[in-house]
Amino acid sequence: MSSKRPSDSSGPSEKKAQRKSISLGKKVEIIKRVEAGEMKSEVARSFGLAQSTLKSILNQADRVKASVHNSSNLTAAKVTRIRSSVMEKMENMLSIWVDNMMQHHMPLSQALIMQKALSLFDHLKAQAGEESSKTFVASRGWFEKFKKRNKINSIRLMGESSSADIKAAAEFPAVLKAVVERGNYSPNLVFNVSETGLFWKRLPSRALSQEEKDAAGFKAAKDRLTILLGSNASGNIKLKPLLVYHSETPKHMRGFSKLNLPVIWKSNRKAWVTVDMFNDWIVNHFCPMVQCYCTEYGFEPKALLVLDSSMGSLSSFDSLQTCIPIEVLFLPPNTASLLQPMDQGVFAVFKAYYLRCTFSQLLEVNRNNKQLPIGEIWKDYNIMKAIDNIKIAWAEVNSLCLSGVWRKVWPDLANAFFEVESEILAITTEVAHVAKLVGFEEVTLDAVQELLDNSGDTTNEDLQESPEQCFTEEEVDTSEDSREAGPERMLTTEVLSNCLAEVSHALEVLSENDPDCERSCSVKRTVLQALDCYSEMLQDRKKARPASLEVFLMKPSPEPEESQPGPSVALCSSWPLS
């Protein structure tokens, strides 16, 4: 019997067939070409696929289209096997969440991502009900495949343990002290800034019924902005907030000058602070403000800026041309929650004040319009009103809070301790009381506290909305803005005169009918004092109005007088450029 023929190691019989990976984009193109009438053999040949593979793709056309609808990335490498729609949606939402965490410099770990994946899967499975009996185990193998499918292999995960973070946090105060002594920085010249997310139109859970949510355009509750807040260690100077929104000119902002807003207005599609924005803020806002501050109080014009380590990727500080010398000191990685002053209570107190201000305005409108449904009142709450409330809330954050939050990073500061938890508890109790006055009977103290705890976080419900659905009627396409910006608001002399006359008449009516003379006089004095700027504006316009020809013919020309510089010249010349 002859021996067996030796196998050729290079022969095709020993080659292991590799599983071909086909992206969703290619599958969609294959389906479109076949549906357009192209021969299947030609399509298979052009893509280098077997007829059986092509047939499998066509048989699963409906599931492929569903995957496209649920997927955030058509170029993601996906094998020809189509997974359940729940898994597709879960990974799409998880990819958005990971992207959001990375853009906001939040620390990530494999365990954290896997935990979020399980949470999203359970959420989607509960919504699907009995239709989905599939189980999911967030294994290490799934995690590696998820990164490859969504092309996030460059994800930066937390490499330090909790004990290492605590150790680095304990060592940093000595580092800061050495830098402060070497640069001779007083607490007035040491600053900290950081960014936080804010869902500016989110209410506590169970505040509105589903019908009221739909009527009030409740998708705006998922509308998120990013705000950059900061101050010095003394707490005696607050930086003007930098606000980043997803629309350049929302419809409620048309006609307003962005330069006159109480915030520095910036925009991009995802409402994130970009490199260019942060560099512009450093050069054109932060440094000129500190220079003006130092000139006014007689300090040497310089600044030490303490930042989270994740913000180091936002700027190349050495290349920036600034009007004053600034030194940047980064916190150790993964210590922001332990050390960063803004994270030690400023953000929490600011958001609590914002929520209280919002509910107080809601109660005021509700009292003046009892017949108007609360959902309709909430629908009228727009981004411009939110900006006003941001201004009020930031003004309410006092110097005691701004200086007290530096205790962990700068223990030598002799500042009084600020009870952040006590302040937030008092505010949440007040908000819960106001909510019941408005008519939100089911809103509890825990619901208000939960809203504050998650006021900047993206929930599972938020992630379930597609990127297009997350934006509301507040969004206006930037190209449309450039074509149709709307008429610029103008305060004409006629409107100004009529308004002042009506206010004056209303004050006279109150004075004539109020039995408390002292009260009416106090109100009249306060209102007229507040309207001084408009009264002076009206007088200036009347003086500048050209006289008629009859007046020149009837009256002799006045003797020329030596011109005197007005006070506005000194004010303008001393006003800091921004």
C-alpha positions in Angstrom: 0.0 0.0 0.0 1.5 3.3 -1.1 2.2 5.9 1.5 0.1 9.0 1.8 1.1 11.9 -0.3 2.8 14.5 1.9 0.7 17.6 2.3 2.0 20.9 0.9 2.1 23.4 3.6 1.6 26.1 1.1 -1.4 24.5 -0.6 -4.8 25.9 -0.3 -6.1 22.9 1.7 -4.1 24.0 4.7 -5.0 27.7 4.5 -7.4 28.8 7.2 -10.3 30.7 5.7 -10.5 34.1 7.3 -13.8 35.6 8.1 -14.4 38.7 6.0 -15.5 41.8 7.8 -17.9 44.0 5.9 -18.9 47.5 7.2 -22.5 48.7 7.3 -21.7 51.3 4.6 -20.7 48.6 2.2 -23.8 46.5 3.0 -26.0 49.5 2.3 -24.2 50.1 -1.0 -24.6 46.5 -2.0 -28.4 46.5 -1.2 -28.9 49.8 -3.1 -27.1 48.6 -6.2 -29.1 45.4 -6.4 -32.4 47.2 -5.7 -31.4 49.6 -8.5 -31.4 46.6 -11.0 -27.7 45.8 -11.2 -26.9 42.1 -11.7 -26.0 40.3 -8.5 -23.0 38.6 -10.1 -21.5 42.0 -11.1 -22.1 43.4 -7.6 -20.5 40.4 -6.0 -17.5 40.6 -8.3 -17.0 44.3 -7.7 -16.9 43.8 -3.9 -14.9 40.5 -4.1 -17.7 38.6 -2.4 -19.0 35.1 -2.9 -22.5 34.7 -4.2 -23.6 33.1 -1.0 -22.4 36.0 1.0 -24.2 38.5 -1.2 -27.3 36.4 -0.9 -27.1 36.5 2.9 -26.7 40.3 2.9 -29.8 40.7 0.7 -31.8 38.3 2.8 -31.0 40.5 5.8 -31.7 43.8 4.1 -34.3 44.9 6.6 -32.1 44.1 9.5 -29.2 45.9 7.8 -31.3 49.0 7.4 -32.4 48.8 11.0 -28.7 48.6 12.0 -28.0 51.7 10.0 -30.7 53.5 11.8 -29.4 52.5 15.2 -25.7 52.8 14.4 -23.6 55.9 15.0 -20.8 54.9 12.7 -21.4 53.5 9.2 -17.7 52.8 8.8 -17.6 50.6 12.0 -16.1 47.2 11.2 -19.0 44.7 11.6 -19.0 41.1 10.6 -21.6 39.8 8.2 -23.6 38.3 11.2 -26.3 40.8 12.2 -26.8 41.2 15.9 -30.0 42.1 17.8 -31.4 45.6 17.5 -31.0 45.9 21.3 -27.3 45.3 21.1 -27.0 47.7 18.2 -28.8 50.5 20.0 -26.9 49.8 23.2 -23.5 50.1 21.5 -24.6 53.2 19.6 -25.7 54.9 22.9 -22.5 53.6 24.7 -20.3 55.1 21.9 -22.0 58.5 22.3 -21.6 58.3 26.1 -17.9 57.4 25.8 -17.3 60.2 23.3 -19.1 62.7 25.6 -17.0 61.6 28.6 -13.8 61.9 26.7 -14.6 65.4 25.3 -15.4 66.6 28.8 -12.1 65.1 30.1 -13.9 62.7 32.5 -11.8 59.7 33.7 -12.8 56.4 32.2 -12.1 52.8 33.1 -12.9 49.4 31.6 -15.1 48.6 34.5 -16.9 51.9 34.2 -17.6 51.4 30.5 -18.8 47.8 31.1 -21.1 48.9 33.9 -22.6 51.6 31.7 -23.1 49.0 28.9 -25.0 46.7 31.3 -27.1 49.7 32.4 -28.0 50.7 28.9 -28.7 47.1 27.8 -31.1 46.5 30.8 -32.8 49.8 30.0 -33.4 49.0 26.3 -34.4 45.4 27.1 -37.0 46.6 29.6 -38.4 48.9 26.9 -38.5 46.0 24.4 -40.4 43.8 26.8 -41.0 40.2 25.8 -39.7 40.8 22.3 -36.1 40.6 23.5 -35.0 37.6 25.5 -31.3 38.0 24.7 -28.9 38.1 27.6 -25.7 40.2 27.6 -22.5 39.7 29.6 -20.1 42.6 29.4 -17.0 40.5 29.1 -13.5 41.6 28.4 -13.7 40.1 25.0 -16.8 42.1 24.2 -15.1 45.2 25.4 -12.1 44.8 23.1 -14.5 44.1 20.1 -16.6 47.1 21.0 -13.5 49.3 20.8 -12.5 47.9 17.4 -16.0 48.2 16.0 -16.4 51.8 17.0 -12.8 52.8 16.3 -12.1 54.1 19.8 -8.9 52.2 20.4 -7.2 55.5 21.4 -9.5 55.8 24.4 -7.6 57.0 27.5 -8.5 54.9 30.5 -7.7 55.5 34.2 -4.5 53.8 34.9 -4.1 54.8 38.5 -5.8 53.1 41.4 -7.9 55.0 43.9 -5.1 54.8 46.5 -2.6 56.3 44.0 -5.0 59.2 43.3 -5.3 59.9 47.1 -1.6 59.8 47.4 -1.1 62.3 44.5 -3.8 64.5 45.9 -2.1 64.5 49.3 1.3 65.6 47.8 0.0 68.3 45.6 -0.6 71.1 48.2 3.2 71.1 48.9 3.8 71.5 45.1 1.4 74.4 44.9 2.9 76.1 48.0 6.4 75.9 46.4 5.1 77.4 43.1 3.3 80.2 45.0 6.4 81.1 47.1 8.7 81.0 44.1 6.5 83.2 42.0 5.4 85.4 45.0 1.7 84.9 44.1 -0.8 86.2 46.6 -4.2 84.5 46.8 -5.6 87.4 44.6 -3.4 86.3 41.7 -4.1 82.5 41.9 -7.0 81.4 39.7 -8.9 78.2 39.0 -11.3 77.6 36.1 -13.1 74.5 35.0 -16.1 73.5 32.8 -19.3 71.8 33.7 -22.4 70.7 31.8 -25.8 72.1 32.4 -29.2 70.8 31.2 -30.7 74.3 31.3 -34.4 73.2 30.9 -34.5 70.0 32.9 -37.2 69.6 35.6 -37.3 67.1 38.5 -38.7 63.7 37.7 -42.5 63.4 37.7 -42.8 67.2 37.6 -44.8 67.0 34.4 -47.1 64.3 33.0 -46.2 62.8 29.6 -48.9 64.8 27.9 -47.5 68.1 29.4 -44.0 67.0 28.4 -45.1 66.6 24.8 -47.0 69.9 24.8 -44.1 71.8 26.4 -41.5 70.6 23.8 -39.9 68.5 26.5 -37.0 67.4 24.3 -35.5 70.7 25.4 -34.9 69.1 28.8 -32.2 67.2 27.0 -30.7 70.4 25.7 -27.2 70.7 27.2 -24.7 73.6 27.3 -21.2 73.7 28.7 -20.2 76.6 31.0 -16.7 77.5 32.1 -16.6 79.1 35.6 -13.6 80.5 37.6 -12.4 82.9 40.2 -9.3 83.7 42.3 -8.4 82.1 45.6 -9.4 85.2 47.5 -12.9 84.9 46.1 -13.1 88.7 45.4 -13.2 88.4 41.6 -15.3 86.2 39.5 -14.5 85.5 35.8 -17.2 86.2 33.2 -18.7 82.8 32.4 -17.8 81.2 29.1 -20.9 79.5 27.6 -20.7 77.0 24.7 -24.0 76.1 23.0 -24.7 73.9 20.0 -26.3 76.7 18.0 -24.6 79.9 16.9 -27.8 82.0 17.0 -30.9 80.4 18.5 -34.1 81.9 17.3 -34.8 83.6 20.7 -31.4 85.4 20.4 -32.0 86.9 17.0 -31.6 90.7 17.1 -29.6 90.7 20.3 -25.9 91.6 20.4 -23.8 88.6 21.7 -21.2 91.1 22.9 -23.6 92.5 25.4 -24.6 89.2 26.9 -23.6 88.5 30.6 -21.7 85.5 29.3 -19.0 84.9 26.7 -21.0 83.2 23.9 -19.4 80.5 21.8 -20.9 77.7 19.8 -20.1 74.4 18.1 -22.2 71.4 17.1 -21.5 69.4 20.3 -21.4 72.3 22.7 -17.9 71.5 23.8 -15.0 73.8 24.7 -12.5 73.4 21.9 -8.8 74.3 21.6 -9.5 77.5 19.7 -12.2 78.6 22.2 -9.9 78.1 25.2 -7.0 79.8 23.6 -9.2 82.8 22.7 -10.5 82.9 26.2 -7.0 82.9 27.7 -5.7 85.7 25.4 -8.7 87.9 24.9 -10.7 87.5 28.1 -8.8 86.1 31.0 -5.5 88.0 30.7 -7.1 91.5 30.0 -9.4 91.0 32.9 -6.6 90.1 35.3 -4.5 93.0 33.9 -7.4 95.4 34.7 -7.8 93.9 38.1 -4.1 94.3 39.0 -4.0 97.9 37.7 -7.1 98.8 39.9 -5.7 97.2 43.1 -2.0 97.9 42.6 -0.9 94.3 42.1 1.9 93.1 39.9 0.3 92.1 36.6 0.7 88.3 36.5 -1.4 85.2 37.3 -1.1 81.6 38.3 -3.7 79.5 36.7 -4.5 76.1 38.3 -6.1 73.7 35.9 -7.2 70.0 35.8 -4.6 67.9 34.0 -7.1 67.0 31.3 -7.2 70.6 30.2 -3.6 70.4 29.2 -4.7 69.1 25.8 -6.7 72.2 25.2 -3.9 74.6 24.7 -0.2 75.1 24.1 0.3 77.8 26.7 3.9 78.5 25.8 3.0 79.7 22.3 0.2 82.1 23.4 0.9 85.8 23.2 -0.7 87.3 26.3 -0.7 90.8 27.7 0.5 89.7 31.1 2.8 86.8 32.1 0.8 83.7 33.3 2.0 80.5 34.8 -0.1 77.3 34.5 0.0 74.6 37.1 -1.8 71.3 36.4 -3.4 69.1 39.1 -2.2 65.5 39.1 -4.2 63.1 36.9 -7.5 61.8 38.3 -7.5 64.2 41.3 -10.0 66.8 40.1 -12.8 65.4 42.2 -10.5 65.5 45.3 -8.7 68.8 44.8 -10.1 71.1 42.1 -11.7 74.1 43.8 -14.6 74.5 41.3 -15.5 70.8 41.9 -15.4 71.2 45.7 -18.7 73.0 45.8 -18.8 75.9 43.4 -20.5 74.0 40.6 -23.0 72.4 43.0 -24.0 75.7 44.7 -24.2 77.5 41.3 -26.5 74.8 39.8 -28.6 74.9 43.0 -29.0 78.7 42.7 -29.8 78.4 39.0 -32.6 75.9 39.8 -34.0 78.1 42.6 -34.0 81.1 40.3 -35.7 79.1 37.5 -38.5 77.8 39.8 -39.0 81.2 41.4 -39.6 82.7 37.9 -41.9 79.8 37.1 -44.0 80.5 40.3 -44.2 84.2 39.5 -45.5 83.6 36.0 -47.9 81.0 37.3 -49.3 83.4 39.9 -49.8 86.1 37.3 -51.4 83.7 34.8 -53.5 81.2 36.8 -55.4 80.1 33.7 -52.2 79.2 31.7 -51.2 75.5 32.0 -47.8 75.0 33.6 -46.7 73.1 30.5 -47.3 76.2 28.4 -45.4 78.4 30.8 -42.4 76.0 30.8 -42.5 75.9 27.0 -41.8 79.7 26.9 -38.6 79.2 29.0 -35.9 79.7 26.3 -32.1 80.0 26.2 -32.2 83.8 26.7 -34.1 83.4 30.0 -31.6 80.7 30.9 -28.7 83.0 30.3 -30.3 85.6 32.6 -30.7 83.0 35.3 -27.1 81.9 34.8 -26.1 85.5 35.4 -28.2 85.7 38.6 -27.0 82.3 39.9 -23.3 83.2 39.3 -23.8 86.5 41.1 -25.3 84.7 44.1 -22.1 82.6 44.6 -20.4 84.6 47.3 -16.7 85.1 48.1 -16.9 82.9 51.2 -17.8 79.9 48.9 -15.3 80.8 46.2 -12.4 81.1 48.8 -13.5 78.2 51.0 -13.3 75.6 48.3 -9.5 76.1 48.1 -8.9 74.5 51.5 -8.0 71.0 50.2 -5.5 72.3 47.6 -4.2 75.3 49.7 -4.6 74.5 53.4 -2.6 77.6 54.5 -5.4 80.0 53.4 -7.0 81.4 56.5 -10.5 81.4 55.1 -13.7 80.6 56.9 -15.2 77.2 56.2 -18.2 77.2 53.8 -20.8 74.5 54.5 -21.6 73.5 50.9 -23.8 70.6 51.9 -25.9 72.8 54.3 -26.3 75.5 51.7 -27.5 73.0 49.0 -29.9 71.3 51.5 -31.4 74.7 52.3 -31.8 75.5 48.6 -33.2 72.1 47.6 -35.8 72.4 50.5 -36.8 75.8 49.2 -37.1 74.5 45.6 -39.2 71.5 46.7 -41.5 73.9 48.5 -41.8 76.2 45.5 -42.4 73.2 43.2 -45.5 72.3 45.3 -46.7 75.9 45.1 -46.4 75.8 41.4 -48.5 72.6 41.3 -45.8 69.8 41.1 -47.3 67.9 44.0 -45.3 64.7 43.3 -41.9 66.5 43.3 -40.1 65.5 46.5 -36.9 66.7 48.1 -35.1 63.6 46.9 -36.2 64.3 43.3 -34.8 67.8 43.5 -31.5 66.5 45.0 -31.3 63.8 42.2 -31.8 66.5 39.6 -28.9 68.5 41.0 -26.7 65.5 41.3 -27.3 64.7 37.6 -27.7 68.2 36.2 -24.8 67.8 33.8 -24.8 64.1 33.2 -26.2 62.3 30.2 -28.8 59.8 31.3 -29.9 56.6 29.5 -33.0 58.4 28.2 -30.8 61.2 26.8 -28.6 58.8 25.0 -31.5 57.0 23.5 -32.4 60.2 21.6 -30.6 60.3 18.2 -28.2 63.3 17.8 -30.7 65.0 15.5 -33.5 64.6 18.0 -31.5 65.9 21.0 -31.6 69.4 19.6 -34.8 71.4 19.8 -36.4 74.4 18.2 -33.7 76.4 19.9 -31.2 75.3 17.2 -30.7 77.4 14.1 -28.4 76.3 11.4 -25.4 78.6 11.1 -25.7 78.9 7.4 -29.3 80.0 7.8 -28.2 82.5 10.4 -25.8 84.1 7.9 -28.6 84.4 5.3 -31.4 85.6 7.6 -30.1 87.0 10.8 -33.3 88.9 11.5 -33.7 92.6 12.2 -31.4 94.1 14.8 -33.2 95.3 17.9 -33.3 99.1 18.2 -34.6 101.3 21.0 -36.0 104.3 19.2 -36.5 107.7 20.8 -40.3 107.4 20.4 -40.4 104.0 22.1 -38.1 105.2 24.9 -40.1 108.3 25.5 -43.5 106.4 25.6 -42.1 103.8 28.0 -40.8 106.3 30.5 -44.0 108.3 30.3 -46.1 105.1 31.0 -43.8 104.1 34.0 -44.1 107.7 35.4 -47.9 107.6 35.1 -48.0 104.2 36.8 -45.9 105.4 39.7 -48.2 108.4 40.1 -51.3 106.1 40.2 -49.6 104.0 42.9 -48.7 107.1 44.9 -52.3 108.5 44.8 -53.9 105.3 45.9 -51.5 103.6 48.3 -52.4 104.5 51.9 -48.8 103.8 52.9 -47.0 107.0 51.7 -43.6 105.9 52.8 -43.9 102.6 50.8 -45.0 104.3 47.6 -42.3 107.0 47.8 -39.7 104.3 48.4 -40.9 102.3 45.3 -41.0 105.4 43.2 -37.5 106.5 44.2 -36.1 103.0 43.5 -37.8 102.7 40.1 -36.8 106.1 39.0 -33.2 105.5 40.1 -33.1 102.3 38.2 -34.4 104.1 35.1 -31.7 106.9 35.3 -29.8 105.3 32.4 -32.8 105.5 30.1 -33.7 109.0 31.2 -30.2 110.2 30.5 -30.3 108.4 27.1 -33.5 110.3 26.2 -32.1 113.6 27.2 -28.9 113.1 25.2 -31.0 112.2 22.1 -33.2 115.3 22.5 -30.1 117.5 22.7 -28.5 115.9 19.7 -31.7 116.3 17.6 -31.2 118.9 14.8 -33.4 122.0 15.1 -35.8 122.9 12.4 -35.2 125.7 9.9 -37.8 128.0 11.6 -35.9 127.8 14.8 -32.7 129.0 13.2 -34.6 131.9 11.5 -36.3 133.0 14.7 -33.5 132.7 17.2 -30.0 134.2 17.0 -27.1 131.9 16.9 -25.7 131.2 20.3 -22.2 132.5 21.3 -19.6 129.8 20.8 -18.5 128.2 24.0 -15.3 126.5 24.8 -15.9 122.7 24.5 -15.4 120.7 27.7 -14.6 117.0 27.6 -17.5 115.0 29.0 -17.1 112.3 31.7 -17.8 109.5 29.1 -14.4 110.2 27.6 -12.6 109.3 30.8 -14.9 106.3 31.3 -14.2 105.0 27.7 -10.5 105.5 28.0 -10.3 103.7 31.3 -12.6 100.9 30.3 -10.6 97.6 29.8 -10.5 96.2 26.4 -11.9 92.7 26.1 
